[in-house]
Amino acid sequence: MSTISIPVTKTTQSKLSETDFSSLVFGKSISDHMFVADYQNGAWGDFRIVPYGPMEIYPGNATLHYGQAIFEGMKAYKNEKGEVLVFRAEANAKRLNESAARMCMPQLSESVFLEALKQLLSLDRDWVPQGKGSSLYIRPFMFAMDNYLGVKASDSYRFMIFTSPVGAYYSKPVSVKVETTYTRACEGGTGEAKAAGNYAASLYPALQAQKEGYDQLLWTDGKTHSQIEESGTMNVMFKIKGTLITAPTHGGTILKGITRNSVLQLAKDWGQAVEERFLAVAELEEALKNGSLEEAFGVGTAATIAFINKIKVNGRDYLLPEPKPDAFSTRVLSTLDSIKYGEVKDPHQWILTI
Ligand code: COI
Protein backbone atom coordinates (compact mmCIF):
# COMPACT_ATOMS: atom_id res chain seq x y z
CA MET A 1 0.00 0.00 0.00
CA SER A 2 1.47 3.33 -1.00
CA THR A 3 1.31 5.97 1.69
CA ILE A 4 -0.66 9.06 0.84
CA SER A 5 1.09 12.37 1.04
CA ILE A 6 -0.22 14.54 3.84
CA PRO A 7 1.46 17.93 4.27
CA VAL A 8 1.75 18.92 7.93
CA THR A 9 1.58 22.39 9.43
CA LYS A 10 2.72 22.08 13.03
CA THR A 11 1.30 24.20 15.79
CA THR A 12 3.52 26.90 17.25
CA GLN A 13 1.40 27.00 20.41
CA SER A 14 1.11 23.47 21.79
CA LYS A 15 -1.51 23.11 24.52
CA LEU A 16 0.19 20.00 25.88
CA SER A 17 1.90 21.62 28.87
CA GLU A 18 -1.26 23.35 30.03
CA THR A 19 -3.38 20.17 29.88
CA ASP A 20 -3.94 18.46 33.22
CA PHE A 21 -3.74 14.76 32.39
CA SER A 22 -4.59 13.84 35.99
CA SER A 23 -8.16 15.16 35.82
CA LEU A 24 -9.39 14.61 32.28
CA VAL A 25 -13.05 15.34 31.64
CA PHE A 26 -14.52 13.51 28.64
CA GLY A 27 -14.33 15.66 25.51
CA LYS A 28 -12.97 18.84 27.06
CA SER A 29 -9.30 18.87 26.08
CA ILE A 30 -8.46 18.70 22.40
CA SER A 31 -5.04 17.69 21.08
CA ASP A 32 -2.86 20.00 19.00
CA HIS A 33 -3.57 18.85 15.44
CA MET A 34 -6.36 17.74 13.13
CA PHE A 35 -6.57 15.99 9.79
CA VAL A 36 -8.66 17.58 7.04
CA ALA A 37 -9.73 16.31 3.60
CA ASP A 38 -12.11 17.94 1.15
CA TYR A 39 -14.39 16.27 -1.37
CA GLN A 40 -15.01 18.20 -4.54
CA ASN A 41 -15.91 17.27 -8.11
CA GLY A 42 -16.35 13.63 -7.14
CA ALA A 43 -12.99 13.04 -5.42
CA TRP A 44 -11.31 13.40 -2.04
CA GLY A 45 -8.22 15.58 -1.99
CA ASP A 46 -6.34 18.44 -0.34
CA PHE A 47 -5.29 16.16 2.52
CA ARG A 48 -3.62 18.09 5.31
CA ILE A 49 -2.73 18.03 8.99
CA VAL A 50 -3.00 21.45 10.58
CA PRO A 51 -3.22 22.94 14.09
CA TYR A 52 -6.61 22.30 15.73
CA GLY A 53 -8.62 25.49 15.52
CA PRO A 54 -11.70 27.21 14.14
CA MET A 55 -12.59 26.94 10.46
CA GLU A 56 -14.63 29.12 8.18
CA ILE A 57 -17.88 27.86 6.74
CA TYR A 58 -20.70 29.75 5.08
CA PRO A 59 -23.90 30.36 7.06
CA GLY A 60 -25.61 28.56 4.17
CA ASN A 61 -23.58 25.39 4.84
CA ALA A 62 -26.01 22.52 4.27
CA THR A 63 -24.97 20.67 7.45
CA LEU A 64 -26.14 23.55 9.61
CA HIS A 65 -29.61 23.38 8.10
CA TYR A 66 -30.33 19.80 7.12
CA GLY A 67 -27.91 17.81 9.27
CA GLN A 68 -26.07 15.81 6.63
CA ALA A 69 -23.32 14.79 9.04
CA ILE A 70 -21.90 11.53 10.40
CA PHE A 71 -19.20 10.67 12.89
CA GLU A 72 -17.20 7.86 14.40
CA GLY A 73 -15.76 7.32 17.87
CA MET A 74 -12.69 5.26 18.59
CA LYS A 75 -9.84 5.15 21.07
CA ALA A 76 -6.06 4.86 21.27
CA TYR A 77 -4.18 3.64 24.33
CA LYS A 78 -0.56 3.73 25.45
CA ASN A 79 1.16 0.56 26.58
CA GLU A 80 3.99 0.32 29.09
CA LYS A 81 6.59 0.67 26.33
CA GLY A 82 4.99 3.97 25.29
CA GLU A 83 3.62 2.56 22.03
CA VAL A 84 0.28 3.86 20.82
CA LEU A 85 -2.33 1.13 20.30
CA VAL A 86 -5.52 1.85 18.39
CA PHE A 87 -8.52 -0.40 18.96
CA ARG A 88 -10.37 -1.73 15.88
CA ALA A 89 -9.62 1.20 13.58
CA GLU A 90 -10.55 -0.77 10.47
CA ALA A 91 -14.01 -1.45 11.83
CA ASN A 92 -14.54 2.28 12.33
CA ALA A 93 -13.35 3.07 8.81
CA LYS A 94 -15.82 0.53 7.46
CA ARG A 95 -18.72 1.77 9.59
CA LEU A 96 -18.07 5.38 8.54
CA ASN A 97 -18.70 4.28 4.97
CA GLU A 98 -21.89 2.44 5.95
CA SER A 99 -23.18 5.62 7.62
CA ALA A 100 -22.06 7.65 4.59
CA ALA A 101 -24.03 5.41 2.22
CA ARG A 102 -27.22 5.86 4.29
CA MET A 103 -26.80 9.63 4.37
CA CYS A 104 -26.01 10.02 0.62
CA MET A 105 -22.42 10.96 1.40
CA PRO A 106 -19.31 9.83 -0.50
CA GLN A 107 -17.24 6.81 0.43
CA LEU A 108 -13.77 7.43 1.84
CA SER A 109 -11.18 4.78 1.12
CA GLU A 110 -10.25 2.82 4.23
CA SER A 111 -6.57 3.29 3.40
CA VAL A 112 -6.94 7.10 3.46
CA PHE A 113 -8.81 6.87 6.79
CA LEU A 114 -6.15 4.63 8.33
CA GLU A 115 -3.16 6.49 6.92
CA ALA A 116 -4.54 9.84 8.08
CA LEU A 117 -5.13 8.36 11.51
CA LYS A 118 -1.62 6.91 11.72
CA GLN A 119 0.04 10.16 10.70
CA LEU A 120 -2.11 12.27 13.05
CA LEU A 121 -1.46 9.94 15.98
CA SER A 122 2.27 9.80 15.26
CA LEU A 123 2.41 13.59 15.39
CA ASP A 124 0.25 13.88 18.53
CA ARG A 125 1.47 10.73 20.29
CA ASP A 126 2.34 12.72 23.43
CA TRP A 127 -1.38 13.41 23.78
CA VAL A 128 -2.17 9.74 24.36
CA PRO A 129 -2.44 9.43 28.14
CA GLN A 130 -0.70 6.58 29.90
CA GLY A 131 -2.43 4.64 32.64
CA LYS A 132 -5.49 2.50 33.12
CA GLY A 133 -8.77 4.30 32.63
CA SER A 134 -7.38 6.94 30.33
CA SER A 135 -7.11 6.98 26.56
CA LEU A 136 -7.14 9.21 23.52
CA TYR A 137 -10.67 9.51 22.13
CA ILE A 138 -10.57 9.86 18.35
CA ARG A 139 -13.34 11.65 16.50
CA PRO A 140 -13.43 11.11 12.72
CA PHE A 141 -16.40 12.85 11.06
CA MET A 142 -17.78 13.94 7.72
CA PHE A 143 -20.20 16.69 6.84
CA ALA A 144 -21.78 18.48 3.89
CA MET A 145 -19.98 21.59 2.64
CA ASP A 146 -22.31 23.01 -0.02
CA ASN A 147 -23.33 26.62 0.52
CA TYR A 148 -26.82 25.95 -0.78
CA LEU A 149 -30.28 26.02 0.77
CA GLY A 150 -32.11 23.60 -1.50
CA VAL A 151 -32.79 20.28 0.23
CA LYS A 152 -30.59 17.78 -1.56
CA ALA A 153 -27.45 15.77 -0.96
CA SER A 154 -24.47 18.11 -0.98
CA ASP A 155 -21.91 17.96 -3.78
CA SER A 156 -18.99 18.86 -1.53
CA TYR A 157 -17.94 17.40 1.83
CA ARG A 158 -15.25 17.66 4.46
CA PHE A 159 -13.77 14.76 6.42
CA MET A 160 -11.80 15.48 9.56
CA ILE A 161 -10.18 13.69 12.48
CA PHE A 162 -9.26 15.28 15.78
CA THR A 163 -8.50 13.71 19.12
CA SER A 164 -9.10 14.31 22.80
CA PRO A 165 -7.35 12.78 25.83
CA VAL A 166 -10.04 11.36 28.11
CA GLY A 167 -10.67 9.69 31.44
CA ALA A 168 -13.70 7.59 32.31
CA TYR A 169 -16.97 8.54 30.55
CA TYR A 170 -19.07 7.52 33.56
CA SER A 171 -17.39 7.58 36.94
CA LYS A 172 -20.08 5.39 38.53
CA PRO A 173 -22.87 2.97 37.58
CA VAL A 174 -25.81 4.59 35.80
CA SER A 175 -29.54 4.68 36.44
CA VAL A 176 -31.87 4.32 33.46
CA LYS A 177 -35.55 4.66 32.71
CA VAL A 178 -37.45 2.64 30.11
CA GLU A 179 -38.62 5.24 27.59
CA THR A 180 -42.06 4.60 26.16
CA THR A 181 -42.99 8.00 24.72
CA TYR A 182 -40.04 9.12 22.63
CA THR A 183 -38.14 7.06 20.08
CA ARG A 184 -34.45 6.97 19.17
CA ALA A 185 -34.92 5.10 15.91
CA CYS A 186 -37.64 3.51 13.87
CA GLU A 187 -37.67 0.94 11.09
CA GLY A 188 -36.60 2.58 7.86
CA GLY A 189 -34.98 5.46 9.76
CA THR A 190 -31.33 6.26 10.39
CA GLY A 191 -30.88 4.41 13.70
CA GLU A 192 -28.10 2.14 12.51
CA ALA A 193 -26.10 5.02 11.02
CA LYS A 194 -23.86 7.13 13.22
CA ALA A 195 -25.71 10.22 12.01
CA ALA A 196 -25.43 13.47 13.97
CA GLY A 197 -29.21 13.97 13.92
CA ASN A 198 -29.82 10.76 15.88
CA TYR A 199 -27.95 12.31 18.79
CA ALA A 200 -29.73 15.66 18.49
CA ALA A 201 -33.10 13.89 18.59
CA SER A 202 -32.11 12.03 21.76
CA LEU A 203 -31.30 15.15 23.77
CA TYR A 204 -34.84 16.18 24.74
CA PRO A 205 -36.00 12.76 25.97
CA ALA A 206 -32.68 12.28 27.82
CA LEU A 207 -33.12 15.66 29.50
CA GLN A 208 -36.62 14.72 30.68
CA ALA A 209 -35.20 11.54 32.22
CA GLN A 210 -32.41 13.53 33.87
CA LYS A 211 -35.00 15.89 35.37
CA GLU A 212 -36.62 12.83 36.93
CA GLY A 213 -33.24 11.81 38.38
CA TYR A 214 -32.11 9.17 35.88
CA ASP A 215 -28.78 9.30 34.07
CA GLN A 216 -30.01 7.84 30.81
CA LEU A 217 -32.78 6.08 28.94
CA LEU A 218 -33.46 2.56 27.88
CA TRP A 219 -34.83 3.13 24.38
CA THR A 220 -37.67 0.98 23.13
CA ASP A 221 -38.84 0.27 19.58
CA GLY A 222 -40.68 3.08 17.83
CA LYS A 223 -43.77 1.07 16.86
CA THR A 224 -44.92 -0.58 20.08
CA HIS A 225 -42.46 0.60 22.76
CA SER A 226 -42.52 -2.97 24.00
CA GLN A 227 -38.96 -4.08 23.18
CA ILE A 228 -35.64 -2.77 24.46
CA GLU A 229 -33.33 -1.38 21.77
CA GLU A 230 -30.41 0.65 23.17
CA SER A 231 -29.39 2.66 26.22
CA GLY A 232 -28.47 6.33 25.91
CA THR A 233 -25.80 6.52 23.21
CA MET A 234 -24.83 2.88 23.64
CA ASN A 235 -25.89 -0.65 22.82
CA VAL A 236 -27.23 -2.47 25.85
CA MET A 237 -26.88 -6.03 27.14
CA PHE A 238 -28.65 -8.02 29.84
CA LYS A 239 -27.73 -11.27 31.51
CA ILE A 240 -30.80 -13.24 32.51
CA LYS A 241 -30.56 -16.73 33.98
CA GLY A 242 -27.02 -17.06 32.66
CA THR A 243 -27.78 -15.94 29.08
CA LEU A 244 -26.48 -12.73 27.58
CA ILE A 245 -29.20 -10.96 25.61
CA THR A 246 -28.76 -8.02 23.24
CA ALA A 247 -30.79 -6.57 20.38
CA PRO A 248 -29.92 -7.82 16.87
CA THR A 249 -28.54 -5.30 14.39
CA HIS A 250 -30.19 -6.46 11.17
CA GLY A 251 -33.40 -4.41 11.43
CA GLY A 252 -31.86 -0.99 10.81
CA THR A 253 -32.64 0.56 14.20
CA ILE A 254 -29.63 -0.59 16.20
CA LEU A 255 -26.13 0.84 15.88
CA LYS A 256 -23.59 -1.80 14.84
CA GLY A 257 -21.47 -1.04 17.87
CA ILE A 258 -17.82 -2.07 17.66
CA THR A 259 -17.66 -2.56 21.42
CA ARG A 260 -20.90 -4.57 21.11
CA ASN A 261 -19.27 -6.77 18.49
CA SER A 262 -16.10 -7.16 20.59
CA VAL A 263 -18.07 -8.15 23.70
CA LEU A 264 -20.04 -10.72 21.70
CA GLN A 265 -16.80 -12.12 20.27
CA LEU A 266 -15.32 -12.55 23.76
CA ALA A 267 -18.59 -14.11 24.95
CA LYS A 268 -18.30 -16.61 22.09
CA ASP A 269 -14.62 -17.29 22.92
CA TRP A 270 -15.63 -18.06 26.50
CA GLY A 271 -18.58 -20.28 25.64
CA GLN A 272 -21.00 -17.77 27.17
CA ALA A 273 -24.61 -18.36 26.04
CA VAL A 274 -25.75 -15.42 23.88
CA GLU A 275 -29.09 -14.55 22.35
CA GLU A 276 -29.16 -11.74 19.81
CA ARG A 277 -32.83 -10.93 20.07
CA PHE A 278 -35.06 -8.18 21.31
CA LEU A 279 -35.80 -8.29 25.02
CA ALA A 280 -39.43 -7.43 25.73
CA VAL A 281 -40.02 -4.75 28.35
CA ALA A 282 -42.43 -7.21 30.02
CA GLU A 283 -39.68 -9.84 30.15
CA LEU A 284 -37.25 -7.33 31.64
CA GLU A 285 -39.83 -6.34 34.25
CA GLU A 286 -40.51 -9.97 35.11
CA ALA A 287 -36.77 -10.69 35.42
CA LEU A 288 -36.36 -7.66 37.68
CA LYS A 289 -39.29 -8.80 39.82
CA ASN A 290 -38.21 -12.40 40.20
CA GLY A 291 -34.50 -11.60 40.58
CA SER A 292 -33.36 -13.44 37.43
CA LEU A 293 -31.81 -10.31 35.89
CA GLU A 294 -28.18 -10.82 36.84
CA GLU A 295 -26.51 -7.98 34.96
CA ALA A 296 -27.43 -4.99 32.80
CA PHE A 297 -24.87 -2.78 31.09
CA GLY A 298 -24.37 -0.36 28.24
CA VAL A 299 -21.57 -1.05 25.74
CA GLY A 300 -19.96 1.68 23.67
CA THR A 301 -16.62 3.17 22.75
CA ALA A 302 -16.78 6.12 25.12
CA ALA A 303 -17.55 4.15 28.29
CA THR A 304 -16.61 0.61 27.12
CA ILE A 305 -18.95 -0.91 29.75
CA ALA A 306 -21.43 1.24 31.68
CA PHE A 307 -22.85 -0.76 34.58
CA ILE A 308 -26.54 -0.12 35.23
CA ASN A 309 -27.60 -0.05 38.86
CA LYS A 310 -31.22 1.14 38.64
CA ILE A 311 -33.96 0.59 36.06
CA LYS A 312 -37.37 2.24 36.04
CA VAL A 313 -40.03 0.14 34.32
CA ASN A 314 -43.76 0.90 34.36
CA GLY A 315 -43.44 3.48 37.10
CA ARG A 316 -41.39 1.34 39.47
CA ASP A 317 -37.67 1.50 40.30
CA TYR A 318 -35.68 -1.69 40.54
CA LEU A 319 -32.18 -1.72 42.00
CA LEU A 320 -29.48 -3.98 40.66
CA PRO A 321 -26.65 -5.30 42.82
CA GLU A 322 -23.10 -4.16 42.10
CA PRO A 323 -21.49 -6.55 39.60
CA LYS A 324 -19.23 -9.07 41.31
CA PRO A 325 -15.58 -9.55 40.21
CA ASP A 326 -16.59 -12.76 38.43
CA ALA A 327 -19.61 -11.20 36.69
CA PHE A 328 -19.55 -11.34 32.89
CA SER A 329 -19.57 -7.53 32.55
CA THR A 330 -16.66 -7.11 34.98
CA ARG A 331 -14.60 -9.82 33.27
CA VAL A 332 -15.33 -8.55 29.79
CA LEU A 333 -14.34 -5.00 30.77
CA SER A 334 -11.09 -6.15 32.30
CA THR A 335 -10.28 -8.40 29.32
CA LEU A 336 -11.01 -5.63 26.82
CA ASP A 337 -8.84 -3.26 28.85
CA SER A 338 -6.00 -5.78 28.96
CA ILE A 339 -6.16 -6.14 25.16
CA LYS A 340 -6.42 -2.39 24.59
CA TYR A 341 -3.47 -1.58 26.86
CA GLY A 342 -1.41 -4.36 25.25
CA GLU A 343 -1.10 -6.40 28.45
CA VAL A 344 -2.26 -9.67 26.90
CA LYS A 345 -2.14 -11.33 23.50
CA ASP A 346 -4.50 -9.71 21.02
CA PRO A 347 -6.47 -12.80 19.99
CA HIS A 348 -8.47 -11.20 17.18
CA GLN A 349 -5.96 -8.72 15.69
CA TRP A 350 -7.95 -5.78 17.00
CA ILE A 351 -4.92 -3.61 17.75
CA LEU A 352 -3.07 -1.35 15.34
CA THR A 353 0.29 -0.33 16.81
CA ILE A 354 1.60 3.09 15.88
C1 COI B 1 -20.01 5.86 22.33
O1 COI B 1 -20.34 5.37 23.38
O2 COI B 1 -19.06 5.44 21.72
C2 COI B 1 -20.71 7.00 21.79
O3 COI B 1 -21.11 6.98 20.68
C3 COI B 1 -20.83 8.17 22.66
C4 COI B 1 -20.32 9.39 22.00
C5 COI B 1 -21.45 10.02 21.24
C6 COI B 1 -19.71 10.33 23.00
Residues whose N, C-alpha, C, O or C-beta is under 5 A from the ligand:
A	BS01	COI	G73 T233 M234 G300 T301 A302 A303
